[in-house]
Amino acid sequence: MSNSIILLPFIFAFLVFAFRFYFRESAASMANPSFVLAVGTVVAVVLYLVLGVLDTLPPHSTLGFGLLGLILLGVSVVRIFML
């Protein structure tokens, strides 16, 4: 059974962070929170995929990664409305 639906919140969160970094923050610095969160999102997705390919995902880790994705999605939505 494929658990790739878990990746959807990560993808949407990454897109929001990246668009905010480039358009609102003018890509001024790599130390901006949007850039750091976008990189963190990519690292989490890569970690999930690598652990899945190596078949070393701990029990219930899909739930953990899903919650992390939803939290990152929530943070990205909140950051949209921050000035």
Secondary structure, DSSP 8 states (H G I E B T S, - for coil): ---GGGHHHHHHHHHHHHHIIIIISTT--TTSHHHHHHHHHHHHHHHHHHHHHTT---TTHHHHHHHHHHHHHHHHHHHHS--
